[in-house]
Amino acid sequence: MRKKFIAGNWKMNTRSIDGELLASAIVKGLGSDTRVDVAVCPPFPFLSRIGQVVRGTPVGLGAQNCYLKDDGAFTGEVSPAMLVDVGCQWVIVGHSERRQFFGESDKLINQKVHAALKAKLRVILCIGETLDERNGNRMKPVLNTQLAGSLADISSEQLKSMVVAYEPVWAIGTGVNATPQQAQEAHVFVRERVGQLCGESAAQSLVIQYGGSVKPDNAAVLLSQPDVDGALVGGASLKADDFLAIVRAGIQ
């Protein structure tokens, strides 16, 4: 049975002090409970300080992005090696906002995945279709393209260090979320396609999160779907009570 994994993507939010308070409240609220895997992904400047708060607790530390090189003349970028150095265990790669606002291609995302795995980071790979693509019945072709490109040359062994987050772009930050049936349908397709790309056994063990306006009042029904193995939480991860409620919804 796949263990649920709830991760909070803080995006470009918080300042150092309220980030520390938020992380502290999550750590306190979670206590020693390990029935659900939990991680927080603060902005780059606060990773070290938040890392100190969560160190030695069940809460993992993740970054929201990385570059594909460990060092070099790449002004403004942050390498996987640097993330490891400040205590990260996780990194988000390929978030729709990176694709949309920064033009990240599946090829670049694939290079980042390989670089992160080489550095011994665990990867949350994000995929998802836009509203036009959903309305045009192109959800499956879009996800197929993103998976094939982003998972190029990823072995079944490497997949063990990865999570896939299905995030329909039309549901991110809009207050509109996929129905449980829509989420389950997409997750089944993702698992089947990953099985073709990386091996059936590895795909069956793969944790597939749902992301897109996950809140305490819809988390339980989404997480009850057989192929929805967790959530990548945006806005609701900025309030400890809301985030912890989502974590509790994952305990079954």
FIKOLZA-1660 file (N, C-alpha, C; in steps of 0.1 Angstrom, whole numbers, plus 5000, padded with zeros to 4 digits):
% residues 252
   i   px   py   pz ch aa at
   1 5008 4988 5000  A  M  N
   1 5000 5000 5000  A  M CA
   1 5009 5012 5000  A  M  C
   2 5005 5022 4991  A  R  N
   2 5013 5034 4990  A  R CA
   2 5010 5044 5002  A  R  C
   3 5020 5049 5008  A  K  N
   3 5019 5058 5019  A  K CA
   3 5016 5072 5013  A  K  C
   4 5006 5079 5019  A  K  N
   4 5002 5092 5015  A  K CA
   4 5013 5102 5018  A  K  C
   5 5015 5112 5009  A  F  N
   5 5025 5122 5010  A  F CA
   5 5019 5136 5007  A  F  C
   6 5019 5144 5017  A  I  N
   6 5014 5158 5016  A  I CA
   6 5025 5168 5017  A  I  C
   7 5027 5176 5007  A  A  N
   7 5038 5186 5006  A  A CA
   7 5032 5200 5004  A  A  C
   8 5037 5209 5011  A  G  N
   8 5033 5223 5010  A  G CA
   8 5042 5231 5002  A  G  C
   9 5037 5237 4991  A  N  N
   9 5045 5246 4982  A  N CA
   9 5041 5260 4986  A  N  C
  10 5050 5266 4993  A  W  N
  10 5048 5280 4998  A  W CA
  10 5049 5290 4987  A  W  C
  11 5054 5286 4975  A  K  N
  11 5056 5296 4964  A  K CA
  11 5063 5308 4968  A  K  C
  12 5061 5320 4963  A  M  N
  12 5068 5332 4966  A  M CA
  12 5060 5339 4977  A  M  C
  13 5059 5333 4989  A  N  N
  13 5052 5338 5000  A  N CA
  13 5060 5336 5013  A  N  C
  14 5056 5343 5023  A  T  N
  14 5062 5344 5036  A  T CA
  14 5074 5353 5037  A  T  C
  15 5077 5357 5049  A  R  N
  15 5090 5363 5052  A  R CA
  15 5097 5354 5063  A  R  C
  16 5109 5356 5066  A  S  N
  16 5116 5346 5074  A  S CA
  16 5109 5343 5087  A  S  C
  17 5105 5353 5094  A  I  N
  17 5099 5351 5108  A  I CA
  17 5086 5344 5107  A  I  C
  18 5077 5348 5098  A  D  N
  18 5064 5341 5097  A  D CA
  18 5066 5327 5091  A  D  C
  19 5076 5325 5082  A  G  N
  19 5079 5312 5077  A  G CA
  19 5083 5302 5088  A  G  C
  20 5092 5308 5097  A  E  N
  20 5096 5299 5109  A  E CA
  20 5084 5296 5118  A  E  C
  21 5076 5306 5120  A  L  N
  21 5064 5303 5129  A  L CA
  21 5055 5293 5122  A  L  C
  22 5053 5294 5109  A  L  N
  22 5045 5284 5102  A  L CA
  22 5050 5270 5103  A  L  C
  23 5063 5269 5100  A  A  N
  23 5070 5256 5101  A  A CA
  23 5069 5250 5115  A  A  C
  24 5071 5259 5125  A  S  N
  24 5071 5254 5139  A  S CA
  24 5057 5249 5143  A  S  C
  25 5047 5256 5138  A  A  N
  25 5033 5252 5141  A  A CA
  25 5030 5238 5134  A  A  C
  26 5035 5236 5122  A  I  N
  26 5033 5224 5115  A  I CA
  26 5040 5212 5123  A  I  C
  27 5053 5215 5127  A  V  N
  27 5060 5205 5134  A  V CA
  27 5053 5202 5147  A  V  C
  28 5048 5212 5154  A  K  N
  28 5041 5209 5167  A  K CA
  28 5029 5202 5165  A  K  C
  29 5021 5206 5155  A  G  N
  29 5008 5199 5152  A  G CA
  29 5010 5185 5147  A  G  C
  30 5020 5182 5140  A  L  N
  30 5022 5168 5135  A  L CA
  30 5028 5159 5146  A  L  C
  31 5036 5165 5155  A  G  N
  31 5042 5157 5166  A  G CA
  31 5051 5146 5160  A  G  C
  32 5049 5134 5165  A  S  N
  32 5057 5123 5161  A  S CA
  32 5050 5114 5151  A  S  C
  33 5038 5119 5146  A  D  N
  33 5030 5111 5137  A  D CA
  33 5036 5109 5124  A  D  C
  34 5038 5096 5120  A  T  N
  34 5045 5094 5107  A  T CA
  34 5036 5085 5098  A  T  C
  35 5023 5085 5100  A  R  N
  35 5014 5078 5092  A  R CA
  35 5013 5084 5078  A  R  C
  36 5015 5097 5077  A  V  N
  36 5016 5103 5064  A  V CA
  36 5029 5110 5063  A  V  C
  37 5035 5109 5051  A  D  N
  37 5048 5117 5048  A  D CA
  37 5044 5131 5046  A  D  C
  38 5052 5140 5051  A  V  N
  38 5050 5155 5051  A  V CA
  38 5062 5162 5047  A  V  C
  39 5061 5172 5039  A  A  N
  39 5072 5181 5036  A  A CA
  39 5067 5195 5034  A  A  C
  40 5076 5205 5036  A  V  N
  40 5073 5219 5033  A  V CA
  40 5084 5224 5023  A  V  C
  41 5080 5232 5014  A  C  N
  41 5089 5238 5004  A  C CA
  41 5088 5253 5004  A  C  C
  42 5097 5259 5012  A  P  N
  42 5097 5274 5014  A  P CA
  42 5105 5280 5002  A  P  C
  43 5104 5293 5001  A  P  N
  43 5113 5300 4991  A  P CA
  43 5128 5298 4994  A  P  C
  44 5136 5299 4984  A  F  N
  44 5150 5297 4985  A  F CA
  44 5157 5304 4997  A  F  C
  45 5154 5317 4999  A  P  N
  45 5161 5325 5010  A  P CA
  45 5159 5319 5024  A  P  C
  46 5148 5312 5026  A  F  N
  46 5145 5307 5039  A  F CA
  46 5147 5292 5041  A  F  C
  47 5153 5286 5032  A  L  N
  47 5155 5271 5033  A  L CA
  47 5163 5267 5045  A  L  C
  48 5174 5274 5047  A  S  N
  48 5183 5271 5058  A  S CA
  48 5176 5273 5071  A  S  C
  49 5169 5284 5073  A  R  N
  49 5163 5287 5086  A  R CA
  49 5151 5277 5088  A  R  C
  50 5143 5274 5078  A  I  N
  50 5132 5265 5080  A  I CA
  50 5138 5251 5082  A  I  C
  51 5149 5248 5076  A  G  N
  51 5156 5235 5078  A  G CA
  51 5159 5233 5092  A  G  C
  52 5164 5243 5099  A  Q  N
  52 5167 5242 5113  A  Q CA
  52 5155 5239 5121  A  Q  C
  53 5143 5245 5117  A  V  N
  53 5131 5242 5125  A  V CA
  53 5126 5228 5123  A  V  C
  54 5127 5222 5111  A  V  N
  54 5122 5209 5109  A  V CA
  54 5132 5198 5111  A  V  C
  55 5144 5201 5113  A  R  N
  55 5155 5191 5114  A  R CA
  55 5151 5182 5126  A  R  C
  56 5152 5169 5124  A  G  N
  56 5150 5159 5135  A  G CA
  56 5135 5156 5137  A  G  C
  57 5126 5161 5128  A  T  N
  57 5112 5159 5129  A  T CA
  57 5107 5151 5117  A  T  C
  58 5094 5147 5117  A  P  N
  58 5089 5140 5106  A  P CA
  58 5087 5149 5094  A  P  C
  59 5089 5162 5095  A  V  N
  59 5086 5171 5084  A  V CA
  59 5099 5172 5075  A  V  C
  60 5097 5169 5062  A  G  N
  60 5109 5170 5053  A  G CA
  60 5110 5184 5048  A  G  C
  61 5121 5187 5042  A  L  N
  61 5124 5200 5036  A  L CA
  61 5126 5199 5021  A  L  C
  62 5119 5207 5014  A  G  N
  62 5120 5207 4999  A  G CA
  62 5122 5221 4993  A  G  C
  63 5128 5222 4981  A  A  N
  63 5129 5234 4974  A  A CA
  63 5119 5234 4963  A  A  C
  64 5116 5246 4957  A  Q  N
  64 5106 5247 4947  A  Q CA
  64 5112 5246 4933  A  Q  C
  65 5125 5245 4931  A  N  N
  65 5131 5245 4918  A  N CA
  65 5146 5243 4920  A  N  C
  66 5152 5239 4909  A  C  N
  66 5167 5239 4909  A  C CA
  66 5172 5240 4895  A  C  C
  67 5185 5242 4893  A  Y  N
  67 5191 5243 4880  A  Y CA
  67 5197 5229 4877  A  Y  C
  68 5202 5227 4865  A  L  N
  68 5207 5214 4861  A  L CA
  68 5222 5212 4862  A  L  C
  69 5229 5222 4868  A  K  N
  69 5244 5221 4870  A  K CA
  69 5246 5223 4885  A  K  C
  70 5257 5217 4890  A  D  N
  70 5261 5218 4904  A  D CA
  70 5268 5231 4907  A  D  C
  71 5276 5236 4897  A  D  N
  71 5283 5249 4899  A  D CA
  71 5285 5256 4886  A  D  C
  72 5289 5268 4886  A  G  N
  72 5292 5275 4874  A  G CA
  72 5287 5289 4873  A  G  C
  73 5289 5295 4861  A  A  N
  73 5285 5309 4858  A  A CA
  73 5271 5310 4854  A  A  C
  74 5262 5307 4863  A  F  N
  74 5247 5307 4860  A  F CA
  74 5240 5316 4870  A  F  C
  75 5242 5329 4868  A  T  N
  75 5237 5340 4877  A  T CA
  75 5223 5338 4880  A  T  C
  76 5220 5338 4893  A  G  N
  76 5206 5337 4898  A  G CA
  76 5201 5323 4900  A  G  C
  77 5208 5313 4896  A  E  N
  77 5203 5299 4897  A  E CA
  77 5208 5293 4910  A  E  C
  78 5201 5282 4914  A  V  N
  78 5205 5274 4926  A  V CA
  78 5206 5260 4922  A  V  C
  79 5217 5254 4925  A  S  N
  79 5220 5240 4921  A  S CA
  79 5215 5229 4931  A  S  C
  80 5213 5217 4926  A  P  N
  80 5209 5206 4935  A  P CA
  80 5219 5204 4946  A  P  C
  81 5232 5206 4943  A  A  N
  81 5242 5204 4954  A  A CA
  81 5240 5214 4965  A  A  C
  82 5237 5227 4961  A  M  N
  82 5234 5237 4971  A  M CA
  82 5222 5234 4980  A  M  C
  83 5212 5228 4973  A  L  N
  83 5200 5224 4981  A  L CA
  83 5203 5213 4991  A  L  C
  84 5211 5203 4987  A  V  N
  84 5215 5193 4996  A  V CA
  84 5223 5199 5008  A  V  C
  85 5231 5209 5004  A  D  N
  85 5240 5215 5014  A  D CA
  85 5232 5222 5025  A  D  C
  86 5220 5227 5022  A  V  N
  86 5212 5234 5032  A  V CA
  86 5202 5225 5039  A  V  C
  87 5202 5212 5035  A  G  N
  87 5194 5202 5042  A  G CA
  87 5182 5197 5035  A  G  C
  88 5180 5201 5022  A  C  N
  88 5168 5196 5015  A  C CA
  88 5169 5181 5012  A  C  C
  89 5157 5175 5013  A  Q  N
  89 5156 5161 5008  A  Q CA
  89 5148 5161 4995  A  Q  C
  90 5140 5171 4992  A  W  N
  90 5131 5171 4981  A  W CA
  90 5133 5184 4972  A  W  C
  91 5129 5183 4960  A  V  N
  91 5128 5194 4951  A  V CA
  91 5116 5193 4942  A  V  C
  92 5109 5203 4940  A  I  N
  92 5098 5204 4930  A  I CA
  92 5104 5207 4916  A  I  C
  93 5101 5200 4906  A  V  N
  93 5105 5202 4893  A  V CA
  93 5094 5202 4883  A  V  C
  94 5093 5212 4874  A  G  N
  94 5083 5213 4863  A  G CA
  94 5070 5218 4867  A  G  C
  95 5069 5226 4878  A  H  N
  95 5056 5232 4882  A  H CA
  95 5051 5240 4870  A  H  C
  96 5038 5240 4869  A  S  N
  96 5031 5247 4858  A  S CA
  96 5035 5261 4857  A  S  C
  97 5037 5267 4869  A  E  N
  97 5041 5282 4869  A  E CA
  97 5055 5283 4863  A  E  C
  98 5064 5273 4865  A  R  N
  98 5077 5274 4858  A  R CA
  98 5076 5272 4843  A  R  C
  99 5067 5263 4839  A  R  N
  99 5064 5261 4825  A  R CA
  99 5058 5273 4818  A  R  C
 100 5048 5279 4825  A  Q  N
 100 5040 5290 4820  A  Q CA
 100 5048 5303 4820  A  Q  C
 101 5054 5307 4831  A  F  N
 101 5060 5320 4832  A  F CA
 101 5075 5321 4828  A  F  C
 102 5081 5309 4829  A  F  N
 102 5096 5309 4826  A  F CA
 102 5099 5300 4814  A  F  C
 103 5089 5295 4807  A  G  N
 103 5091 5288 4795  A  G CA
 103 5099 5275 4796  A  G  C
 104 5098 5268 4807  A  E  N
 104 5105 5256 4809  A  E CA
 104 5099 5245 4800  A  E  C
 105 5108 5238 4792  A  S  N
 105 5103 5228 4783  A  S CA
 105 5105 5214 4790  A  S  C
 106 5099 5204 4785  A  D  N
 106 5100 5190 4790  A  D CA
 106 5115 5186 4790  A  D  C
 107 5122 5190 4779  A  K  N
 107 5136 5186 4779  A  K CA
 107 5144 5192 4790  A  K  C
 108 5142 5205 4793  A  L  N
 108 5149 5212 4804  A  L CA
 108 5145 5205 4817  A  L  C
 109 5132 5202 4819  A  I  N
 109 5127 5196 4831  A  I CA
 109 5133 5183 4833  A  I  C
 110 5135 5175 4822  A  N  N
 110 5141 5162 4823  A  N CA
 110 5156 5163 4827  A  N  C
 111 5163 5173 4822  A  Q  N
 111 5176 5176 4827  A  Q CA
 111 5177 5179 4841  A  Q  C
 112 5168 5187 4846  A  K  N
 112 5167 5190 4860  A  K CA
 112 5164 5178 4869  A  K  C
 113 5155 5169 4864  A  V  N
 113 5152 5157 4871  A  V CA
 113 5165 5149 4873  A  V  C
 114 5172 5147 4862  A  H  N
 114 5184 5139 4863  A  H CA
 114 5195 5145 4872  A  H  C
 115 5196 5158 4871  A  A  N
 115 5206 5165 4880  A  A CA
 115 5202 5164 4895  A  A  C
 116 5189 5165 4898  A  A  N
 116 5185 5164 4912  A  A CA
 116 5187 5150 4917  A  A  C
 117 5183 5140 4909  A  L  N
 117 5185 5126 4913  A  L CA
 117 5200 5123 4915  A  L  C
 118 5208 5128 4907  A  K  N
 118 5222 5126 4908  A  K CA
 118 5228 5131 4921  A  K  C
 119 5222 5142 4926  A  A  N
 119 5226 5148 4938  A  A CA
 119 5219 5142 4950  A  A  C
 120 5212 5131 4948  A  K  N
 120 5205 5124 4959  A  K CA
 120 5193 5131 4964  A  K  C
 121 5187 5140 4957  A  L  N
 121 5175 5147 4961  A  L CA
 121 5163 5138 4956  A  L  C
 122 5152 5138 4963  A  R  N
 122 5140 5132 4958  A  R CA
 122 5132 5143 4950  A  R  C
 123 5125 5139 4940  A  V  N
 123 5119 5148 4930  A  V CA
 123 5104 5147 4931  A  V  C
 124 5098 5158 4931  A  I  N
 124 5083 5159 4929  A  I CA
 124 5082 5165 4915  A  I  C
 125 5078 5157 4905  A  L  N
 125 5077 5161 4891  A  L CA
 125 5062 5165 4889  A  L  C
 126 5060 5177 4885  A  C  N
 126 5047 5182 4882  A  C CA
 126 5043 5182 4868  A  C  C
 127 5030 5178 4865  A  I  N
 127 5025 5177 4852  A  I CA
 127 5010 5182 4853  A  I  C
 128 5005 5186 4841  A  G  N
 128 4991 5190 4842  A  G CA
 128 4987 5198 4829  A  G  C
 129 4974 5197 4826  A  E  N
 129 4969 5204 4814  A  E CA
 129 4962 5217 4817  A  E  C
 130 4961 5226 4807  A  T  N
 130 4954 5238 4808  A  T CA
 130 4939 5236 4806  A  T  C
 131 4931 5247 4809  A  L  N
 131 4917 5246 4807  A  L CA
 131 4913 5244 4792  A  L  C
 132 4920 5250 4783  A  D  N
 132 4917 5248 4769  A  D CA
 132 4920 5234 4765  A  D  C
 133 4931 5229 4770  A  E  N
 133 4935 5215 4767  A  E CA
 133 4925 5205 4773  A  E  C
 134 4920 5208 4785  A  R  N
 134 4909 5199 4791  A  R CA
 134 4897 5200 4783  A  R  C
 135 4892 5212 4779  A  N  N
 135 4880 5214 4772  A  N CA
 135 4881 5208 4758  A  N  C
 136 4893 5208 4752  A  G  N
 136 4895 5202 4739  A  G CA
 136 4898 5187 4739  A  G  C
 137 4895 5181 4751  A  N  N
 137 4897 5166 4752  A  N CA
 137 4911 5162 4750  A  N  C
 138 4921 5171 4754  A  R  N
 138 4935 5168 4751  A  R CA
 138 4943 5165 4764  A  R  C
 139 4935 5162 4775  A  M  N
 139 4942 5159 4787  A  M CA
 139 4952 5148 4786  A  M  C
 140 4948 5137 4781  A  K  N
 140 4957 5125 4780  A  K CA
 140 4969 5127 4771  A  K  C
 141 4967 5133 4759  A  P  N
 141 4978 5136 4750  A  P CA
 141 4988 5145 4756  A  P  C
 142 4983 5155 4764  A  V  N
 142 4992 5165 4770  A  V CA
 142 5000 5158 4781  A  V  C
 143 4993 5151 4790  A  L  N
 143 5000 5144 4800  A  L CA
 143 5010 5134 4795  A  L  C
 144 5006 5127 4784  A  N  N
 144 5015 5117 4777  A  N CA
 144 5028 5124 4773  A  N  C
 145 5027 5136 4766  A  T  N
 145 5038 5143 4761  A  T CA
 145 5047 5148 4773  A  T  C
 146 5041 5153 4783  A  Q  N
 146 5049 5158 4795  A  Q CA
 146 5056 5146 4802  A  Q  C
 147 5049 5135 4803  A  L  N
 147 5056 5124 4810  A  L CA
 147 5067 5118 4802  A  L  C
 148 5065 5116 4789  A  A  N
 148 5075 5110 4780  A  A CA
 148 5087 5119 4780  A  A  C
 149 5085 5132 4779  A  G  N
 149 5097 5142 4779  A  G CA
 149 5104 5143 4792  A  G  C
 150 5096 5144 4803  A  S  N
 150 5102 5147 4816  A  S CA
 150 5108 5134 4822  A  S  C
 151 5104 5123 4818  A  L  N
 151 5109 5110 4823  A  L CA
 151 5118 5103 4814  A  L  C
 152 5123 5110 4804  A  A  N
 152 5132 5104 4794  A  A CA
 152 5144 5098 4801  A  A  C
 153 5147 5085 4798  A  D  N
 153 5159 5079 4804  A  D CA
 153 5159 5077 4819  A  D  C
 154 5147 5078 4825  A  I  N
 154 5146 5075 4839  A  I CA
 154 5143 5060 4841  A  I  C
 155 5151 5054 4849  A  S  N
 155 5150 5039 4851  A  S CA
 155 5139 5036 4862  A  S  C
 156 5136 5024 4863  A  S  N
 156 5126 5020 4874  A  S CA
 156 5133 5022 4888  A  S  C
 157 5146 5021 4889  A  E  N
 157 5153 5023 4901  A  E CA
 157 5152 5038 4905  A  E  C
 158 5155 5047 4895  A  Q  N
 158 5154 5061 4898  A  Q CA
 158 5140 5066 4901  A  Q  C
 159 5130 5059 4895  A  L  N
 159 5116 5063 4898  A  L CA
 159 5113 5061 4913  A  L  C
 160 5120 5053 4920  A  K  N
 160 5117 5051 4934  A  K CA
 160 5120 5063 4942  A  K  C
 161 5128 5072 4937  A  S  N
 161 5132 5085 4943  A  S CA
 161 5123 5096 4938  A  S  C
 162 5112 5093 4931  A  M  N
 162 5104 5104 4925  A  M CA
 162 5089 5102 4930  A  M  C
 163 5083 5114 4929  A  V  N
 163 5068 5115 4931  A  V CA
 163 5063 5123 4919  A  V  C
 164 5052 5119 4914  A  V  N
 164 5045 5127 4903  A  V CA
 164 5034 5135 4909  A  V  C
 165 5033 5147 4906  A  A  N
 165 5022 5155 4911  A  A CA
 165 5013 5159 4899  A  A  C
 166 5001 5154 4898  A  Y  N
 166 4992 5158 4888  A  Y CA
 166 4985 5171 4892  A  Y  C
 167 4987 5182 4885  A  E  N
 167 4982 5195 4889  A  E CA
 167 4975 5201 4876  A  E  C
 168 4962 5199 4875  A  P  N
 168 4955 5206 4864  A  P CA
 168 4956 5221 4865  A  P  C
 169 4962 5227 4855  A  V  N
 169 4965 5241 4855  A  V CA
 169 4953 5250 4858  A  V  C
 170 4942 5245 4853  A  W  N
 170 4929 5253 4855  A  W CA
 170 4924 5252 4869  A  W  C
 171 4930 5244 4878  A  A  N
 171 4926 5243 4892  A  A CA
 171 4936 5250 4901  A  A  C
 172 4947 5254 4897  A  I  N
 172 4958 5260 4905  A  I CA
 172 4955 5274 4909  A  I  C
 173 4952 5276 4922  A  G  N
 173 4949 5290 4927  A  G CA
 173 4936 5296 4922  A  G  C
 174 4927 5288 4916  A  T  N
 174 4915 5293 4911  A  T CA
 174 4903 5291 4921  A  T  C
 175 4905 5282 4931  A  G  N
 175 4894 5278 4939  A  G CA
 175 4886 5267 4933  A  G  C
 176 4889 5264 4921  A  V  N
 176 4882 5253 4914  A  V CA
 176 4891 5241 4914  A  V  C
 177 4886 5229 4919  A  N  N
 177 4894 5217 4919  A  N CA
 177 4888 5207 4910  A  N  C
 178 4896 5197 4905  A  A  N
 178 4891 5186 4898  A  A CA
 178 4881 5178 4907  A  A  C
 179 4871 5172 4901  A  T  N
 179 4863 5164 4909  A  T CA
 179 4871 5151 4913  A  T  C
 180 4866 5144 4923  A  P  N
 180 4874 5132 4926  A  P CA
 180 4875 5122 4915  A  P  C
 181 4864 5122 4906  A  Q  N
 181 4864 5113 4895  A  Q CA
 181 4874 5118 4884  A  Q  C
 182 4875 5131 4882  A  Q  N
 182 4885 5136 4873  A  Q CA
 182 4899 5133 4877  A  Q  C
 183 4901 5135 4890  A  A  N
 183 4915 5133 4896  A  A CA
 183 4918 5118 4894  A  A  C
 184 4909 5109 4898  A  Q  N
 184 4912 5095 4897  A  Q CA
 184 4915 5091 4883  A  Q  C
 185 4907 5096 4873  A  E  N
 185 4909 5093 4859  A  E CA
 185 4923 5097 4855  A  E  C
 186 4927 5109 4858  A  A  N
 186 4940 5113 4854  A  A CA
 186 4951 5105 4861  A  A  C
 187 4950 5102 4874  A  H  N
 187 4960 5095 4881  A  H CA
 187 4961 5080 4875  A  H  C
 188 4950 5074 4872  A  V  N
 188 4951 5061 4865  A  V CA
 188 4959 5062 4852  A  V  C
 189 4956 5072 4844  A  F  N
 189 4963 5073 4832  A  F CA
 189 4978 5075 4834  A  F  C
 190 4981 5084 4844  A  V  N
 190 4995 5087 4847  A  V CA
 190 5002 5074 4851  A  V  C
 191 4996 5066 4860  A  R  N
 191 5002 5054 4864  A  R CA
 191 5004 5044 4853  A  R  C
 192 4994 5043 4844  A  E  N
 192 4996 5034 4833  A  E CA
 192 5007 5038 4824  A  E  C
 193 5008 5051 4821  A  R  N
 193 5018 5056 4812  A  R CA
 193 5032 5055 4818  A  R  C
 194 5033 5058 4831  A  V  N
 194 5046 5056 4837  A  V CA
 194 5050 5042 4837  A  V  C
 195 5041 5033 4838  A  G  N
 195 5044 5019 4838  A  G CA
 195 5050 5015 4824  A  G  C
 196 5045 5021 4814  A  Q  N
 196 5050 5018 4800  A  Q CA
 196 5064 5024 4799  A  Q  C
 197 5066 5036 4805  A  L  N
 197 5079 5043 4804  A  L CA
 197 5090 5037 4813  A  L  C
 198 5086 5033 4825  A  C  N
 198 5096 5030 4835  A  C CA
 198 5095 5016 4842  A  C  C
 199 5084 5009 4838  A  G  N
 199 5082 4996 4843  A  G CA
 199 5070 4995 4852  A  G  C
 200 5062 4985 4850  A  E  N
 200 5049 4984 4857  A  E CA
 200 5051 4983 4872  A  E  C
 201 5060 4975 4877  A  S  N
 201 5062 4974 4891  A  S CA
 201 5065 4987 4898  A  S  C
 202 5074 4995 4892  A  A  N
 202 5078 5008 4897  A  A CA
 202 5066 5017 4897  A  A  C
 203 5058 5016 4887  A  A  N
 203 5047 5025 4885  A  A CA
 203 5036 5022 4896  A  A  C
 204 5034 5010 4899  A  Q  N
 204 5025 5006 4910  A  Q CA
 204 5029 5011 4923  A  Q  C
 205 5042 5013 4926  A  S  N
 205 5047 5018 4938  A  S CA
 205 5048 5033 4938  A  S  C
 206 5046 5040 4927  A  L  N
 206 5048 5054 4926  A  L CA
 206 5037 5062 4933  A  L  C
 207 5041 5071 4941  A  V  N
 207 5032 5080 4947  A  V CA
 207 5028 5091 4937  A  V  C
 208 5015 5093 4935  A  I  N
 208 5010 5103 4926  A  I CA
 208 5001 5113 4934  A  I  C
 209 5006 5125 4936  A  Q  N
 209 4999 5135 4943  A  Q CA
 209 4989 5142 4934  A  Q  C
 210 4979 5148 4940  A  Y  N
 210 4970 5157 4933  A  Y CA
 210 4973 5171 4938  A  Y  C
 211 4973 5181 4929  A  G  N
 211 4975 5195 4933  A  G CA
 211 4965 5204 4925  A  G  C
 212 4960 5214 4932  A  G  N
 212 4950 5223 4926  A  G CA
 212 4939 5226 4935  A  G  C
 213 4941 5237 4942  A  S  N
 213 4930 5242 4952  A  S CA
 213 4926 5231 4962  A  S  C
 214 4936 5224 4967  A  V  N
 214 4933 5214 4978  A  V CA
 214 4931 5222 4991  A  V  C
 215 4920 5219 4997  A  K  N
 215 4916 5226 5010  A  K CA
 215 4911 5215 5020  A  K  C
 216 4910 5219 5032  A  P  N
 216 4906 5210 5042  A  P CA
 216 4892 5204 5039  A  P  C
 217 4883 5211 5032  A  D  N
 217 4870 5206 5030  A  D CA
 217 4869 5197 5018  A  D  C
 218 4879 5196 5010  A  N  N
 218 4878 5187 4998  A  N CA
 218 4889 5176 4999  A  N  C
 219 4898 5178 5008  A  A  N
 219 4910 5169 5008  A  A CA
 219 4906 5154 5010  A  A  C
 220 4897 5151 5020  A  A  N
 220 4893 5138 5023  A  A CA
 220 4888 5130 5011  A  A  C
 221 4878 5137 5004  A  V  N
 221 4872 5130 4992  A  V CA
 221 4882 5128 4981  A  V  C
 222 4891 5137 4979  A  L  N
 222 4902 5135 4969  A  L CA
 222 4911 5124 4973  A  L  C
 223 4916 5124 4985  A  L  N
 223 4925 5115 4990  A  L CA
 223 4920 5101 4992  A  L  C
 224 4906 5100 4991  A  S  N
 224 4900 5086 4992  A  S CA
 224 4900 5079 4979  A  S  C
 225 4904 5086 4968  A  Q  N
 225 4904 5079 4955  A  Q CA
 225 4916 5069 4955  A  Q  C
 226 4914 5057 4950  A  P  N
 226 4925 5047 4951  A  P CA
 226 4938 5050 4945  A  P  C
 227 4939 5059 4935  A  D  N
 227 4952 5063 4929  A  D CA
 227 4956 5077 4932  A  D  C
 228 4949 5083 4941  A  V  N
 228 4954 5097 4946  A  V CA
 228 4961 5094 4959  A  V  C
 229 4975 5096 4959  A  D  N
 229 4983 5091 4970  A  D CA
 229 4988 5103 4978  A  D  C
 230 4982 5115 4977  A  G  N
 230 4987 5126 4985  A  G CA
 230 4983 5139 4978  A  G  C
 231 4989 5150 4982  A  A  N
 231 4986 5163 4977  A  A CA
 231 4998 5172 4977  A  A  C
 232 4999 5180 4967  A  L  N
 232 5008 5191 4966  A  L CA
 232 5000 5204 4969  A  L  C
 233 5001 5210 4980  A  V  N
 233 4992 5220 4985  A  V CA
 233 4998 5234 4983  A  V  C
 234 4991 5243 4977  A  G  N
 234 4996 5257 4976  A  G CA
 234 4991 5266 4987  A  G  C
 235 4980 5273 4984  A  G  N
 235 4976 5284 4993  A  G CA
 235 4973 5278 5007  A  G  C
 236 4967 5267 5008  A  A  N
 236 4963 5261 5021  A  A CA
 236 4975 5257 5029  A  A  C
 237 4987 5256 5023  A  S  N
 237 4999 5252 5031  A  S CA
 237 5004 5264 5039  A  S  C
 238 4999 5276 5036  A  L  N
 238 5004 5288 5043  A  L CA
 238 4997 5291 5056  A  L  C
 239 4987 5282 5060  A  K  N
 239 4980 5283 5072  A  K CA
 239 4982 5269 5079  A  K  C
 240 4989 5269 5090  A  A  N
 240 4992 5256 5097  A  A CA
 240 4980 5248 5099  A  A  C
 241 4969 5253 5104  A  D  N
 241 4957 5246 5107  A  D CA
 241 4951 5239 5095  A  D  C
 242 4951 5247 5084  A  D  N
 242 4946 5241 5071  A  D CA
 242 4955 5230 5066  A  D  C
 243 4968 5232 5067  A  F  N
 243 4977 5222 5061  A  F CA
 243 4976 5210 5070  A  F  C
 244 4976 5211 5083  A  L  N
 244 4975 5199 5092  A  L CA
 244 4962 5192 5090  A  L  C
 245 4951 5199 5087  A  A  N
 245 4938 5193 5084  A  A CA
 245 4939 5184 5072  A  A  C
 246 4946 5189 5062  A  I  N
 246 4948 5181 5049  A  I CA
 246 4957 5169 5052  A  I  C
 247 4967 5171 5060  A  V  N
 247 4975 5159 5065  A  V CA
 247 4967 5149 5072  A  V  C
 248 4958 5153 5081  A  R  N
 248 4950 5144 5088  A  R CA
 248 4940 5137 5079  A  R  C
 249 4935 5144 5068  A  A  N
 249 4926 5138 5058  A  A CA
 249 4933 5126 5051  A  A  C
 250 4947 5126 5051  A  G  N
 250 4954 5115 5044  A  G CA
 250 4956 5103 5053  A  G  C
 251 4952 5104 5065  A  I  N
 251 4953 5092 5074  A  I CA
 251 4941 5083 5073  A  I  C
 252 4943 5071 5068  A  Q  N
 252 4931 5063 5065  A  Q CA
 252 4933 5049 5072  A  Q  C
% end
